[in-house]
Amino acid sequence: MTSPEQIDNMGNIKRFNAYRIIEHYALIILFVILTLTGLPQKFHFLKISQSILVLFGGIDNARAIHHFAAIFFTILIVQHILANFIGIVFLQWRPSMLIAYKDFHDSVHNVRYCLGLVEQPAMCGRYTYKEKGIYWLTLTGGLQMMFTGFVLWFPITVTNYIHGQVIPIAKTIHSSEAMLLFLLIVIWHIYDSVFSPDVFPLNKSIFTGYITKKQMQKLHPLELLKQKEDAQEGEEKTEK
């Protein structure tokens, strides 16, 4: 069985620690601020965009808030990369988010499952191929936003070292990537976390740190099996 410290008084299973929960809350807050101050600038001709900009006190205030949030977003991404690098290289964390051959196999298997060609969906470990996909798309997209945002924020400094054509290129990438990330989060991630039949009405694990046993069995059966095996090994060592 799963070790007692991994189960709360409702029988839910421990999935995330406080660090990951705080990190996710910070990402949500910054994503909302950057979206509300960024997209209205892209679609400035829409009445709703103009209304949002007025709420922020005008375009200049919206840009200042956008830049301020961008600084914290950059810090969040950099610390995330450093923390995981140190954890995996020096603290022996499992690189659970690395994409493996099994993820491609699982995605094909689930297509066949949806078509009725196989009876059971793919059995996934700590993270499903969909969770890994949205993670890497968000991370790489965030890095693009960081670099292109810096170029747009300090165009004169950048063009002292790079050809000026980089400015319109950065503007196009920054604007388009922002829209892609917005759609990725709103359509794909929110569906998987809220409206998917596997988790409806909500997968609370990233907010509480715990996941229900039913959701764990459905979404991460291999991780649940591993936790049971680890617990049994721990009990055997204790008995010896």
N, C-alpha and C positions, 0 to 999 in steps of 0.2 A: 504493500500500500504506500501512498504518498506520505512523506514524513509529516508529523503534526504541525511543525512550524510553517508548512506550506498550505495549510488549510485553515480557513477562518471558522467562526462559530456557526456559519450557515452551510458549511460543507463546500464552499467555493475554494478554488485552487489558486495559490499564489502564482502570478505571471510576471508582474513588473515591480521593480523597487521604486522608492520615493524619487530617486534621481531621474528615472525615465518618465515618471508621471509629471514632475515639475517641468522637465524639458518639453514635454508635449503640450502642457498648458501654455508655456512661453511661446511655442511655435504657433499655437492657435491664435493667441492675442496678437502677435506680430503679423501673422497672415491676414487677419481681419483689418488691422490698421493700414498695412501696406496696400491691401486691395481697395479699401475705401478712399485712400488718398491717391492711389495710382491710376486705377482704371477710369475714374472720372476725368483725369487729365487726357487719357487716350481718347475717350468718347466725350469730349468737352461740348460737342454740338447737341448732345441729348439733354432734355430738360431735367431728367433725374440726376444727371451728372452735375449740372449747374446747381441744383438744389443741395446736393451733397457738399459741393465746394463752398456754398454759402454757409452751411452748418459748421464747417471748419474755419469760417472767418475769411474766406477768399482763397484764391489760388496760391498766394505767397505763403499763407499759413499752412495750407495743405502740403505744399512742397517742403516746408520746414519740418512738419510732422513726419512726412514720408522719409526725409533724410535721417531724422532722429531714430525712427523705427528701423531704418536700414542699417544703422550702426549696430544696434542690438541684434538684428538678424545676422549680421556678419559675425559678431561675437558668438552667437549661438551655434552657427555652423562650424566655425573654427574649433570651438571647444568640443563639439560633438566628434569631429574628425580626430582631434588629438586624444580625447578620452578613449575612443574605440581603438586607436592605434596602440596606445599604451596598454590598454586592457588585453588586447589580443596578443601583442608581442611580448609583454613583460609579466602580465598577470594571468595568462593562460585562459582567457575568456574563449568561449566557443565562437568562431566566426559564423554565427547562425544566419547572417544576412547575405552571405556570399552566394551568388547564383551558381547552381550545380546542374549537372546533367539531369538529375532527378526532377528538377523544376520543369524542364522542357518535357520530360516524359509525363509528369503529372498534368501539365496543361493539355497535352494531346489526349491523355486518358480521360480528362474531364469533358473534352469536346465529344469524345465517343460516348461518355456517360449521358450527356445532354441529348445526344441523338438516339439514346436507347440501345446502344450497341454493347454496353457492359452494364452490370447490375449495380455496382458500387462505385462511388466517387473515389478519387485518388486519396491515399492515406498520406497526410503531410506531417512534418515535424514541427519544430517551434514556430516557424514562419511558413506560410503557404507561398506558392509562386506568385500569387496576386499581391500579397503583402510585400514581397521582395521587389516586385515590379514597381509598385507605387513608391516604395522607399527610394529606390535608385533614380527613378524619374524625378522625384522631388529634390533629392540631394544634388544631382547633376544640374537640374534646372535652377536650384538655388545658387549654385556656384556661378552659373552663367549670369544670373541676375546681379550677383555681387560684382563681378568684373565689369559688366557692361554699365551697371549703375555708377561705378567709380569713374568710368570714362565720361559719362554724361554729367556727372557732378563736377568734375574738374577737367573740362575739355581743353582749356588753355595749357594746363600743365601736361596733359597727355600728348597734345600735338607738338610739344617741344621735343618729344622723343619719337613719336610715331606719326605717320602721314595723316593728314586731316581727314582723309576719306573714312577713317575708322569711326568718326563721330556718327554719321548717318547709319553706318553699319551697326554700331552699338545700339542706336535708337531703335532700329528695326528689330534686332534680336531681343532687346529688353522688353519692348512693347509686346511682341508676339509671344515670347516665353511667358510673360505675365498672364496673358490670356489663356495659354495652354495649361499653366499651373492652376489657374482659377477653375477651369473646366475639369481638370483632372481631380481636384479636391472635391468640388461640388457634385460632380456627376458620379465618378468612380468610387472615391474613398468614402463619401457619405453613404452611398448606396450599400457598399460592403459592410459598413460599420453600423448602419441604422436600419435600412429597409430590406436587406437580404433575408430570405426566409431562415437562413442558418442562425441569425443573431437577433432578428426582430423581437422586441422594439428597439433594442440597443445593445451593442457590445460594450460593456462598462469597464472592461479590464484595464484600459489605459488611463481611466479616471480613478478607479479604486485600487488597482493593482491586482485584483482577483478576477478570475473567470469562472463561470458556472461549470460544473462537471459535465453537464449536457453539451454545452458549447465546446468544451475541451475535447470530448469524445468525438464530436462532429467535425471540428476544424483541425485539431492537432492530436490525433490519436497516437502517433508515434512519439510525440513529446510526453504524453501521459504515460505511455508504456515505459519510456526511459525513466521517468520519475519513480515509477513503481519498482523498476529494477534497481535503481540507485538506493531506494529506501530499503529494499531487501538486503542489498550488499551491506548497508550500514547496520542493519539489525544483526546480520551474521558476524560482522566484525565486533559488535558490542558483546555478543554472546561468547565469542572466543576470548 
